[in-house]
Amino acid sequence: MIKEASISNGPRMKSRDEKDPGPLIWRGLLLAASAWIVSGFLIRLIFHDISGESLNQLNQATSLFAVLTGLFTGALISRAIYDYINLQSQRRNWRHEIALSRLQEIYVPLWEETMGRQEAISSFRKSDTWTPYTITVGDGQRRATIFGSITRSHLGLFLDEKAYDLLKEYDEAASAYDEAQKEAWKELYDISAKKGAELAEKLGASDSHRFSESFAQSQRIVYDESISRDSVGTKKGDYEYAHSLFLNNHKIISHSEMAAEQDFDEMLQLLRNLEGVKKVREERLKCLPKGGKVIERLKQIFTDPTEIRIEIKDS
């Protein structure tokens, strides 16, 4: 931010010695140039018969006034160069301060949001679960991204042109992914409930939720086809949670681990092949590279925030 200079009675006040020397230099230049013109030209035109000692004195005066004229001219040129360099330096300092301020107000929050959304999407979670804001739309409220909040405020005027385009594209892709998640959840819940009921009827169980809840509570293993018995890390934990919950409920009724394993694999494969689930995978693959481009652009801005390209678009 550009800070206002404080005004006090201390040393920041200008004294007479600190007054602008420009007018004095101009006056000196005018006097010296006038004297040079008079002594060098006008007197010689009016008095043609000047000779001897008078001519020598006139020549000396003309030379002196010519030197003074050159000195004052040089002083003006030097002062103009100094003012130009000083102005450029001030502008660089102001631009640097403004860039740092915008970095904290705009790009650090955007970086944190993008990284959070990328992490959520990578884990097959909805990206808007990370967003911290809510806005009023009609009679209700919905989540709002930091990017959306910035573009609706005056800070949107200072958003880098390239970053804006990339963020807008990413935001649209993330919204499409979240919408696919929403629709897939409905389909997944309905089908898992239906198949859970069929399995419960086959086994003679009264509670079908014993089977459907295994996948409803562990959606990631449905969306992520790379999760299996051989997975490691958090993927292994997701698989083991759903697997153990399903098998424990199944074996209580069937008393057969083999049958439980077979029913688990069949139900998991069925849910993974749902159109809504496939749509989530497609939208995720579209979204993640766009988020990567946003992150790369933000890295460039962090490296040199003074190179931000601003273009105010017509609304």
C-alpha positions in Angstrom: 0.0 0.0 0.0 1.1 3.6 -0.6 1.5 5.1 2.8 0.7 8.8 3.4 3.6 10.9 4.5 3.2 12.2 8.0 3.3 16.0 8.5 5.0 17.3 11.7 7.0 20.3 12.9 10.2 18.2 13.0 12.9 17.7 10.4 10.4 16.6 7.7 9.4 20.3 7.2 11.2 22.1 4.4 13.5 25.0 5.3 14.5 27.8 3.0 17.7 25.9 2.0 15.5 23.0 0.8 13.4 25.2 -1.5 13.2 24.2 -5.2 16.3 25.6 -7.0 14.6 25.5 -10.4 13.3 29.1 -10.5 16.7 30.5 -9.4 18.5 28.5 -12.1 16.0 29.7 -14.7 16.5 33.3 -13.7 20.3 32.9 -13.8 20.0 31.4 -17.2 17.9 34.2 -18.5 20.2 36.9 -17.1 23.3 35.2 -18.4 21.9 34.5 -21.8 20.5 38.0 -22.1 23.9 39.5 -21.1 25.7 37.1 -23.5 23.4 38.2 -26.4 23.8 41.9 -25.5 27.6 41.7 -25.2 28.1 39.3 -28.1 25.7 40.7 -30.7 23.7 43.8 -29.9 26.7 46.0 -28.8 28.7 45.0 -31.8 25.8 45.7 -34.2 25.2 49.1 -32.7 28.8 50.2 -32.1 30.8 49.1 -35.2 34.0 51.1 -34.3 34.8 49.4 -31.0 38.5 48.5 -30.9 41.5 48.3 -28.6 41.0 47.8 -24.9 37.2 48.2 -25.1 37.0 45.4 -27.6 39.1 43.2 -25.4 36.9 43.9 -22.3 33.8 43.2 -24.4 35.2 39.9 -25.6 36.1 38.9 -22.1 32.6 39.8 -20.9 31.0 37.9 -23.8 33.1 34.8 -22.9 32.2 35.0 -19.3 28.5 35.3 -20.0 28.8 32.4 -22.5 30.3 30.3 -19.8 27.6 31.3 -17.3 24.9 30.5 -19.8 26.5 27.0 -20.4 26.7 26.4 -16.6 23.1 27.3 -16.0 22.0 25.2 -19.0 24.1 22.3 -17.7 22.5 22.8 -14.3 19.0 22.6 -15.8 19.8 19.5 -17.8 21.4 17.8 -14.7 18.4 18.7 -12.6 16.0 17.3 -15.2 18.0 14.0 -15.3 18.0 13.9 -11.5 14.2 14.5 -11.3 13.6 11.8 -14.0 15.7 9.2 -12.2 14.2 10.1 -8.8 10.7 9.9 -10.2 11.4 6.5 -11.8 12.9 5.3 -8.5 9.8 6.4 -6.6 7.5 4.7 -9.1 9.4 1.5 -8.7 9.2 1.7 -5.0 5.5 2.4 -5.1 4.9 -0.4 -7.6 6.9 -2.8 -5.4 4.9 -1.8 -2.3 1.6 -2.2 -4.2 2.7 -5.5 -5.6 3.5 -6.9 -2.2 0.2 -5.7 -0.8 -1.7 -7.3 -3.7 0.3 -10.5 -3.1 -1.0 -10.7 0.4 -4.5 -9.7 -0.4 -5.1 -11.7 -3.6 -2.5 -14.3 -4.5 -1.7 -15.9 -1.2 -5.4 -16.7 -0.5 -5.8 -17.9 -4.1 -2.8 -20.1 -3.7 -4.2 -21.6 -0.5 -7.6 -22.2 -2.0 -6.3 -23.7 -5.2 -4.0 -26.1 -3.3 -6.9 -27.1 -1.0 -9.2 -27.7 -3.9 -6.6 -29.7 -5.8 -6.1 -31.9 -2.8 -9.8 -32.4 -2.4 -10.3 -33.3 -6.0 -7.3 -35.6 -6.0 -8.9 -37.5 -3.2 -12.3 -37.6 -5.0 -13.8 -35.2 -2.5 -16.0 -32.3 -3.5 -13.9 -29.2 -4.1 -16.3 -26.8 -2.5 -16.0 -28.4 0.9 -12.7 -26.5 1.2 -14.1 -23.0 0.4 -14.5 -20.8 3.5 -17.1 -18.3 2.4 -20.9 -18.4 1.9 -22.9 -15.9 0.0 -26.7 -15.2 -0.1 -28.5 -16.3 -3.3 -32.2 -15.6 -3.3 -33.6 -16.9 0.0 -30.7 -19.3 0.7 -26.9 -19.4 1.0 -24.3 -21.3 -0.9 -20.5 -21.6 -0.7 -18.4 -19.1 -2.5 -14.8 -19.4 -3.5 -12.1 -16.9 -2.7 -11.7 -16.4 -6.5 -15.4 -15.5 -6.7 -15.2 -13.2 -3.8 -12.2 -11.4 -5.2 -13.7 -10.9 -8.7 -16.8 -9.5 -7.1 -14.8 -6.9 -5.1 -12.5 -4.0 -6.1 -9.5 -6.5 -5.8 -10.7 -8.0 -9.1 -9.4 -5.0 -10.9 -5.8 -5.9 -9.8 -6.0 -9.6 -10.8 -3.4 -10.7 -13.3 -5.0 -11.2 -16.7 -3.5 -14.6 -17.3 -4.2 -15.8 -13.8 -7.8 -14.6 -14.1 -8.3 -16.6 -17.3 -6.8 -19.7 -15.8 -8.7 -19.4 -12.5 -12.0 -18.8 -14.3 -11.4 -21.9 -16.4 -10.4 -23.9 -13.3 -13.4 -22.7 -11.3 -15.8 -23.7 -14.0 -14.1 -27.2 -14.2 -14.2 -27.6 -10.4 -17.9 -26.6 -10.4 -18.6 -29.2 -13.1 -16.8 -31.8 -11.0 -18.7 -30.9 -7.9 -22.0 -31.1 -9.8 -21.0 -34.6 -11.2 -20.2 -35.6 -7.6 -23.6 -34.5 -6.5 -25.4 -36.4 -9.2 -23.2 -39.5 -8.7 -23.9 -39.5 -5.0 -27.7 -39.7 -5.7 -27.2 -42.6 -8.1 -24.7 -44.4 -5.9 -26.9 -44.1 -2.9 -30.0 -45.4 -4.8 -28.3 -48.3 -6.5 -26.3 -49.4 -3.4 -29.6 -49.3 -1.4 -31.3 -51.3 -4.0 -28.6 -53.9 -4.3 -28.2 -54.0 -0.5 -31.9 -54.8 -0.2 -31.6 -57.6 -2.8 -28.6 -59.0 -1.0 -30.3 -58.8 2.3 -33.3 -60.6 0.9 -31.1 -63.3 -0.6 -29.4 -63.9 2.8 -32.6 -63.6 4.7 -31.5 -60.5 6.6 -33.9 -57.9 7.8 -31.6 -54.8 7.6 -30.3 -54.0 4.1 -28.3 -51.0 5.4 -25.8 -53.5 6.6 -24.4 -53.7 3.1 -25.2 -50.4 1.4 -23.6 -48.3 4.1 -20.3 -49.9 3.5 -20.0 -48.1 0.2 -22.0 -45.0 1.2 -19.5 -44.2 3.9 -16.5 -45.0 1.8 -17.3 -43.4 -1.6 -13.6 -43.0 -2.5 -13.2 -46.8 -3.2 -16.0 -46.5 -5.7 -14.7 -43.5 -7.5 -11.0 -44.5 -7.4 -10.5 -47.7 -9.4 -6.8 -47.9 -8.3 -7.9 -48.8 -4.7 -7.7 -52.5 -4.1 -6.5 -55.1 -1.6 -2.9 -54.3 -2.5 -3.2 -50.5 -2.0 -1.0 -48.8 0.5 -1.3 -45.7 2.7 -4.7 -43.9 2.9 -6.0 -45.9 0.0 -5.4 -49.1 1.9 -7.2 -47.6 4.9 -10.2 -46.7 2.8 -10.4 -50.2 1.3 -10.0 -52.0 4.5 -12.7 -49.9 6.2 -15.4 -50.6 3.6 -14.2 -54.2 3.2 -14.2 -55.1 6.9 -17.6 -53.4 7.5 -19.2 -55.3 4.6 -17.7 -58.6 5.4 -18.4 -58.4 9.1 -22.1 -57.7 8.4 -22.2 -60.4 5.7 -20.6 -63.2 7.8 -22.9 -62.6 10.7 -25.7 -63.8 8.5 -24.1 -66.1 5.9 -21.2 -67.6 8.0 -19.2 -67.8 4.8 -16.2 -65.6 4.1 -15.9 -66.7 0.5 -19.5 -65.7 -0.2 -18.9 -62.4 1.5 -15.8 -61.7 -0.6 -17.7 -62.5 -3.8 -20.7 -60.3 -3.0 -18.4 -57.5 -2.0 -16.4 -57.6 -5.2 -19.6 -57.8 -7.3 -21.2 -54.9 -5.6 -18.1 -52.8 -5.8 -17.7 -53.5 -9.5 -21.3 -52.7 -10.1 -21.1 -49.3 -8.4 -17.8 -48.5 -10.1 -19.4 -48.9 -13.5 -22.3 -46.5 -12.8 -22.5 -43.7 -15.4 -22.5 -41.0 -12.7 -19.4 -42.5 -11.2 -17.6 -42.5 -14.5 -18.6 -38.9 -15.1 -16.9 -38.0 -11.8 -13.7 -39.6 -13.0 -13.9 -37.8 -16.3 -14.5 -34.3 -14.7 -11.7 -35.0 -12.3 -9.2 -35.7 -15.1 -10.3 -32.5 -16.8 -10.0 -30.4 -13.6 -6.7 -31.4 -12.1 -4.5 -30.2 -15.1 -6.3 -26.9 -15.1 -5.5 -26.5 -11.4 -1.9 -27.3 -12.2 -1.7 -24.4 -14.7 -3.2 -22.1 -12.0 -0.5 -23.1 -9.6 2.3 -22.6 -12.1 1.1 -19.1 -12.9 0.8 -18.2 -9.2 4.4 -19.5 -8.8 5.5 -17.1 -11.5 3.7 -14.2 -9.8 5.3 -15.1 -6.4 8.8 -15.1 -8.1 8.3 -11.5 -9.4 5.0 -9.9 -8.3 5.9 -6.6 -10.1 5.4 -8.3 -13.5 1.7 -8.8 -12.9 -0.3 -8.0 -16.1 -3.4 -6.1 -15.4 -6.2 -5.5 -17.9 -9.5 -4.0 -16.8 -12.2 -5.7 -18.8 -15.6 -4.2 -19.6 -18.3 -5.6 -17.4 
